[in-house]
């Protein structure tokens, strides 16, 4: 998937390592997922189908919850690219 095909804002691309900086998952690290990867992960974990695979302006991230990787939809201001120190989604 190229940058022009990604549904995500602020230069987030599937596979990017991110750290949550806001909300109930603050401090956790995860990976950006495509909407398809998020759907597959939900199905693999026995979760229900999500009506909103893509919500403009939100990002799917796989986060560890109770020793299992869970897809979570977050706002861009809640995450930053992990390792480069640049805040993403805020000015």
DSSP file (Angstrom, degrees, kcal/mol; ACC not computed):
  #  RESIDUE AA STRUCTURE BP1 BP2  ACC     N-H-->O    O-->H-N    N-H-->O    O-->H-N    TCO  KAPPA ALPHA  PHI   PSI    X-CA   Y-CA   Z-CA
    1    1 A X              0   0    0      0, 0.0     2,-0.1     0, 0.0    13,-0.1   0.000 360.0 360.0 360.0 126.6    0.0    0.0    0.0
    2    2 A X    >>  -     0   0    0      1,-0.1     3,-1.3    11,-0.0     4,-1.1  -0.394 360.0-102.2 -87.3 168.3    1.5    3.3   -1.0
    3    3 A X  T 34 S+     0   0    0      1,-0.3     3,-0.3     2,-0.2     5,-0.1   0.832 123.3  56.3 -59.7 -32.3    1.2    6.6    0.9
    4    4 A X  T 34 S+     0   0    0      1,-0.2    -1,-0.3     3,-0.0     0, 0.0   0.713 108.8  47.7 -73.7 -18.2   -1.5    7.7   -1.6
    5    5 A X  T <4 S+     0   0    0     -3,-1.3    -1,-0.2     2,-0.0    -2,-0.2   0.611  85.7 106.6 -95.7 -14.1   -3.6    4.6   -0.9
    6    6 A X     <  -     0   0    0     -4,-1.1     5,-0.1    -3,-0.3     7,-0.0  -0.405  61.8-147.9 -69.7 140.2   -3.4    4.8    2.9
    7    7 A X        +     0   0    0     -2,-0.1    50,-0.6     2,-0.0     2,-0.3   0.430  68.7  99.2 -82.8   3.2   -6.7    5.9    4.6
    8    8 A X        -     0   0    0      4,-0.3     3,-0.3    48,-0.1    51,-0.1  -0.672  62.5-139.4-102.9 146.3   -4.7    7.5    7.4
    9    9 A X  S >  S+     0   0    0     -2,-0.3     3,-1.6     1,-0.2    -1,-0.1  -0.280  75.6  39.6 -84.6 175.3   -3.7   11.2    8.0
   10   10 A X  T 3  S-     0   0    0      1,-0.3    -1,-0.2    -2,-0.1    79,-0.0   0.778 125.0 -66.5  57.9  36.1   -0.4   12.6    9.3
   11   11 A X  T 3  S+     0   0    0     -3,-0.3     2,-0.4     1,-0.2    -1,-0.3   0.682  85.4 153.9  63.9  20.4    1.9   10.3    7.4
   12   12 A X    <   -     0   0    0     -3,-1.6     2,-0.3    -9,-0.1    -4,-0.3  -0.701  19.9-175.4 -80.2 130.8    0.9    7.1    9.3
   13   13 A X    >   -     0   0    0     -2,-0.4     3,-2.3    -6,-0.1    19,-0.3  -0.942  35.7 -90.1-124.9 147.1    1.4    4.0    7.2
   14   14 A X  T 3  S+     0   0    0     -2,-0.3    19,-0.2     1,-0.3     3,-0.1  -0.297 115.5  30.7 -53.2 134.9    0.6    0.4    7.9
   15   15 A X  T 3  S+     0   0    0     17,-2.9    -1,-0.3     1,-0.3    18,-0.1   0.200  85.2 138.1  97.8 -15.4    3.5   -1.3    9.7
   16   16 A X    <   -     0   0    0     -3,-2.3    16,-2.3    15,-0.1     2,-0.4  -0.393  55.0-126.2 -63.8 137.5    4.6    1.9   11.4
   17   17 A X  E     +A   31   0A   0     14,-0.2    65,-2.5    65,-0.2     2,-0.3  -0.745  38.8 177.8 -81.5 130.5    5.7    1.4   15.1
   18   18 A X  E     -AB  30  81A   0     12,-2.7    12,-2.5    -2,-0.4     2,-0.4  -0.902  25.1-144.9-133.6 161.4    3.7    3.9   17.3
   19   19 A X  E     -AB  29  80A   0     61,-2.5    61,-1.9    -2,-0.3     2,-0.4  -0.994  23.4-125.7-125.6 133.9    3.4    4.8   20.9
   20   20 A X  E     + B   0  79A   0      8,-2.9     7,-3.1    -2,-0.4    59,-0.3  -0.656  29.4 173.8 -80.1 129.3    0.1    5.9   22.5
   21   21 A X        +     0   0    0     57,-3.3     2,-0.3    -2,-0.4    58,-0.2   0.436  60.8  39.9-115.3  -3.1    0.5    9.2   24.3
   22   22 A X  S    S+     0   0    0     56,-1.2     3,-0.4     3,-0.0    -1,-0.2  -0.999  91.9  22.1-148.8 144.4   -3.2   10.0   25.2
   23   23 A X  S >  S-     0   0    0     -2,-0.3     3,-1.7     1,-0.2    -3,-0.0  -0.414 104.2 -39.7  98.1-172.1   -6.2    8.0   26.5
   24   24 A X  T 3  S+     0   0    0      1,-0.3    -1,-0.2    -2,-0.1    -4,-0.0   0.677 135.2  52.5 -69.1 -17.2   -6.7    4.8   28.3
   25   25 A X  T >  S+     0   0    0     -3,-0.4     3,-2.1     3,-0.1    -5,-0.3   0.249  77.4 146.2 -99.8  12.5   -3.9    3.0   26.3
   26   26 A X  T <   +     0   0    0     -3,-1.7    -5,-0.2     1,-0.3     3,-0.1  -0.203  65.4  25.5 -53.3 135.2   -1.3    5.7   27.0
   27   27 A X  T 3  S+     0   0    0     -7,-3.1    -1,-0.3     1,-0.4     2,-0.2   0.203  93.4 119.0  95.2 -14.2    2.2    4.2   27.3
   28   28 A X    <   -     0   0    0     -3,-2.1    -8,-2.9    -8,-0.1    -1,-0.4  -0.556  52.6-143.7 -85.2 150.7    1.5    1.2   25.1
   29   29 A X  E     +A   19   0A   0    -10,-0.2    35,-0.6    -2,-0.2     2,-0.3  -0.865  30.7 145.6-111.9 147.6    3.3    0.5   21.9
   30   30 A X  E     -AC  18  63A   0    -12,-2.5   -12,-2.7    -2,-0.3     2,-0.4  -0.879  40.5 -94.1-159.0-169.2    1.9   -1.0   18.8
   31   31 A X  E     -AC  17  62A   0     31,-1.2    31,-3.0    -2,-0.3     2,-0.3  -0.954  34.2-113.4-124.4 141.9    1.8   -1.2   15.0
   32   32 A X  E     - C   0  61A   0    -16,-2.3   -17,-2.9    -2,-0.4     2,-0.3  -0.548  37.9-159.2 -70.7 135.0   -0.4    0.7   12.5
   33   33 A X        -     0   0    0     27,-2.5    27,-0.5    -2,-0.3     2,-0.2  -0.800  18.0-117.4-113.5 155.3   -2.7   -1.7   10.7
   34   34 A X     >  -     0   0    0     -2,-0.3     4,-2.3     1,-0.1     5,-0.2  -0.523  38.5-107.9 -75.8 160.1   -4.6   -1.5    7.5
   35   35 A X  H  > S+     0   0    0      1,-0.2     4,-2.1     2,-0.2     5,-0.1   0.868 123.0  53.2 -57.0 -35.2   -8.4   -1.8    7.9
   36   36 A X  H  > S+     0   0    0      2,-0.2     4,-2.4     1,-0.2    -1,-0.2   0.912 108.1  48.7 -66.9 -42.8   -8.2   -5.3    6.4
   37   37 A X  H  > S+     0   0    0      1,-0.2     4,-2.4     2,-0.2    -2,-0.2   0.894 110.6  51.7 -63.0 -39.7   -5.6   -6.4    8.9
   38   38 A X  H  X S+     0   0    0     -4,-2.3     4,-2.3     2,-0.2    33,-0.2   0.912 110.0  48.9 -62.9 -42.6   -7.7   -4.9   11.8
   39   39 A X  H  X S+     0   0    0     -4,-2.1     4,-2.3     2,-0.2    -2,-0.2   0.923 112.0  48.4 -62.7 -45.3  -10.7   -6.9   10.5
   40   40 A X  H  X S+     0   0    0     -4,-2.4     4,-2.6     1,-0.2    -2,-0.2   0.895 111.4  50.2 -62.6 -40.7   -8.7  -10.1   10.3
   41   41 A X  H  X S+     0   0    0     -4,-2.4     4,-1.9     2,-0.2     6,-0.2   0.899 109.8  50.4 -66.2 -40.8   -7.3   -9.6   13.8
   42   42 A X  H  <>S+     0   0    0     -4,-2.3     5,-3.0     2,-0.2     4,-0.3   0.935 112.9  46.6 -60.3 -45.7  -10.7   -9.0   15.2
   43   43 A X  H ><5S+     0   0    0     -4,-2.3     3,-1.3     1,-0.2    -2,-0.2   0.904 110.6  52.1 -63.8 -41.9  -12.0  -12.2   13.5
   44   44 A X  H 3<5S+     0   0    0     -4,-2.6    -1,-0.2     1,-0.3    -2,-0.2   0.842 109.8  49.8 -63.7 -33.6   -9.0  -14.2   14.7
   45   45 A X  T 3<5S-     0   0    0     -4,-1.9    -1,-0.3    -5,-0.2    -2,-0.2   0.433 119.3-110.7 -85.2   0.6   -9.6  -13.1   18.3
   46   46 A X  T < 5 +     0   0    0     -3,-1.3    -3,-0.2    -4,-0.3    -2,-0.1   0.682  67.6 149.1  80.3  17.7  -13.3  -14.0   18.1
   47   47 A X      < -     0   0    0     -5,-3.0    -1,-0.2    -6,-0.2     2,-0.1  -0.308  50.0 -94.2 -81.8 167.8  -14.5  -10.4   18.2
   48   48 A X        -     0   0    0      1,-0.1    -1,-0.1    -2,-0.1     2,-0.1  -0.379  46.2 -91.6 -77.7 158.5  -17.6   -9.1   16.5
   49   49 A X        -     0   0    0     -2,-0.1     2,-0.5     1,-0.1    -1,-0.1  -0.427  40.2-131.0 -66.9 143.0  -17.6   -7.5   13.1
   50   50 A X        -     0   0    0      1,-0.1     3,-0.3    -2,-0.1    -1,-0.1  -0.851   7.0-153.9-101.2 130.7  -17.1   -3.7   13.1
   51   51 A X  S    S+     0   0    0     -2,-0.5     2,-0.7     1,-0.2     3,-0.2   0.745  89.7  57.5 -70.3 -21.9  -19.5   -1.5   11.1
   52   52 A X        +     0   0    0      1,-0.2    -1,-0.2    -3,-0.0     3,-0.2  -0.694  53.1 156.7-116.2  78.3  -16.8    1.1   10.8
   53   53 A X  S    S+     0   0    0     -2,-0.7     2,-0.4    -3,-0.3    -1,-0.2   0.875  79.3  26.5 -67.1 -35.7  -13.7   -0.4    9.1
   54   54 A X        +     0   0    0     -3,-0.2     2,-0.5     5,-0.0    -1,-0.3  -0.982  63.2 176.5-132.2 121.0  -12.6    3.1    8.0
   55   55 A X    >   -     0   0    0     -2,-0.4     3,-2.3    -3,-0.2    -3,-0.0  -0.988  42.2-110.7-118.3 119.0  -13.5    6.3    9.7
   56   56 A X  T 3  S+     0   0    0     -2,-0.5   -48,-0.1     1,-0.3     3,-0.1  -0.202 101.8  18.3 -52.0 130.9  -11.8    9.3    8.1
   57   57 A X  T 3  S+     0   0    0    -50,-0.6    19,-0.9     1,-0.3     2,-0.3   0.372 103.4 104.4  90.6  -4.2   -9.2   10.8   10.4
   58   58 A X  E <   - D   0  75A   0     -3,-2.3     2,-0.4   -51,-0.2    -1,-0.3  -0.770  56.3-145.2-111.2 158.7   -8.8    7.7   12.6
   59   59 A X  E     - D   0  74A   0     15,-3.2    15,-3.1    -2,-0.3     2,-0.4  -0.974   9.6-135.0-127.3 131.1   -6.0    5.1   12.7
   60   60 A X  E     + D   0  73A   0    -27,-0.5   -27,-2.5    -2,-0.4     2,-0.4  -0.736  29.5 179.8 -82.9 130.0   -6.2    1.4   13.4
   61   61 A X  E     -CD  32  72A   0     11,-2.7    11,-3.0    -2,-0.4     2,-0.6  -0.998  27.1-133.5-132.9 134.7   -3.4    0.2   15.8
   62   62 A X  E     +CD  31  71A   0    -31,-3.0   -31,-1.2    -2,-0.4     2,-0.3  -0.798  34.7 178.5 -85.9 120.1   -2.7   -3.3   17.1
   63   63 A X  E     -CD  30  70A   0      7,-2.8     7,-3.2    -2,-0.6     2,-0.5  -0.921  33.2-108.9-123.6 147.9   -2.1   -3.0   20.9
   64   64 A X  E     + D   0  69A   0    -35,-0.6     2,-0.4    -2,-0.3     5,-0.2  -0.654  41.0 170.0 -77.1 124.3   -1.3   -5.6   23.5
   65   65 A X  E >  S- D   0  68A   0      3,-3.2     3,-0.8    -2,-0.5    -2,-0.0  -0.977  71.3 -15.2-135.4 119.8   -4.3   -6.1   25.8
   66   66 A X  T 3  S-     0   0    0     -2,-0.4    -1,-0.1     1,-0.2     3,-0.1   0.926 128.5 -53.1  49.8  51.4   -4.3   -9.1   28.3
   67   67 A X  T 3  S+     0   0    0      1,-0.2     2,-0.3    -3,-0.0    -1,-0.2   0.723 121.5  99.8  61.1  26.1   -1.4  -10.8   26.4
   68   68 A X  E <  S-D   65   0A   0     -3,-0.8    -3,-3.2    -5,-0.1     2,-0.5  -0.996  77.7-114.7-140.2 143.9   -3.2  -10.6   23.1
   69   69 A X  E     -D   64   0A   0     -2,-0.3     2,-0.4    -5,-0.2    -5,-0.2  -0.685  38.2-174.7 -80.7 123.9   -2.9   -8.2   20.2
   70   70 A X  E     -D   63   0A   0     -7,-3.2    -7,-2.8    -2,-0.5     2,-0.4  -0.967  25.1-123.4-124.7 133.3   -6.1   -6.2   19.8
   71   71 A X  E     -D   62   0A   0     -2,-0.4     2,-0.4    -9,-0.2    -9,-0.2  -0.633  32.8-176.8 -77.6 129.2   -7.0   -3.7   17.0
   72   72 A X  E     -D   61   0A   0    -11,-3.0   -11,-2.7    -2,-0.4     2,-0.6  -0.988  22.2-136.7-128.4 134.5   -7.9   -0.3   18.4
   73   73 A X  E     +D   60   0A   0     -2,-0.4     2,-0.3   -13,-0.2   -13,-0.2  -0.819  33.8 176.7 -93.4 123.4   -9.1    2.7   16.4
   74   74 A X  E     -D   59   0A   0    -15,-3.1   -15,-3.2    -2,-0.6     2,-0.2  -0.846  33.1-110.0-126.1 159.1   -7.4    5.9   17.7
   75   75 A X  E >   -D   58   0A   0     -2,-0.3     3,-1.8   -17,-0.2     4,-0.3  -0.611  35.5-116.8 -80.1 147.7   -7.2    9.6   16.8
   76   76 A X  G >  S+     0   0    0    -19,-0.9     3,-1.4     1,-0.3    12,-0.2   0.827 113.5  60.6 -56.7 -33.1   -3.9   10.8   15.3
   77   77 A X  G 3  S+     0   0    0      1,-0.3    -1,-0.3    12,-0.2    11,-0.1   0.667  96.0  63.6 -70.8 -12.6   -3.2   13.1   18.2
   78   78 A X  G <  S+     0   0    0     -3,-1.8   -57,-3.3   -57,-0.1   -56,-1.2   0.575 105.0  47.3 -85.1  -9.5   -3.3   10.1   20.6
   79   79 A X  E <   -B   20   0A   0     -3,-1.4     9,-0.4    -4,-0.3     2,-0.3  -0.896  58.8-166.7-131.7 158.8   -0.2    8.4   19.0
   80   80 A X  E     -B   19   0A   0    -61,-1.9   -61,-2.5    -2,-0.3     7,-0.1  -0.984  40.7 -91.2-139.4 153.1    3.2    9.3   17.8
   81   81 A X  E  >  -B   18   0A   0      5,-0.6     4,-0.5    -2,-0.3     3,-0.5  -0.430  49.2-123.6 -60.5 133.0    5.7    7.5   15.7
   82   82 A X  T  4 S+     0   0    0    -65,-2.5   -65,-0.2     1,-0.2    -1,-0.1  -0.671  84.1  14.6 -85.6 128.8    7.9    5.4   18.0
   83   83 A X  T  4 S+     0   0    0     -2,-0.4    -1,-0.2    -3,-0.0   -65,-0.1   0.134 108.7  73.4 103.1 -20.9   11.6    6.0   17.9
   84   84 A X  T  4 S-     0   0    0     -3,-0.5    -2,-0.1     2,-0.2     3,-0.1   0.585  86.6-134.8-105.4  -8.5   11.9    9.3   16.0
   85   85 A X     <  +     0   0    0     -4,-0.5     2,-0.5     1,-0.2    -3,-0.1   0.468  58.4 133.3  76.6  -0.1   10.7   11.7   18.7
   86   86 A X        -     0   0    0     -5,-0.2    -5,-0.6     1,-0.0     2,-0.3  -0.744  56.5-129.7 -88.7 127.0    8.5   13.6   16.4
   87   87 A X        -     0   0    0     -2,-0.5     2,-0.4    -7,-0.1     3,-0.2  -0.597  25.4-156.6 -72.8 131.1    5.0   14.3   17.7
   88   88 A X        +     0   0    0     -9,-0.4    -9,-0.2    -2,-0.3     3,-0.1  -0.913  67.4  18.0-112.4 135.5    2.5   13.4   15.0
   89   89 A X  S    S+     0   0    0     -2,-0.4     2,-0.3     1,-0.2   -12,-0.2   0.541 109.6  76.2  87.6   6.9   -1.0   14.8   14.8
   90   90 A X              0   0    0     -3,-0.2    -1,-0.2   -14,-0.1    -3,-0.0  -0.978 360.0 360.0-144.3 158.8   -0.4   17.9   17.0
   91   91 A X              0   0    0     -2,-0.3    -1,-0.1    -3,-0.1    -4,-0.0   0.423 360.0 360.0-110.0 360.0    1.3   21.2   16.5
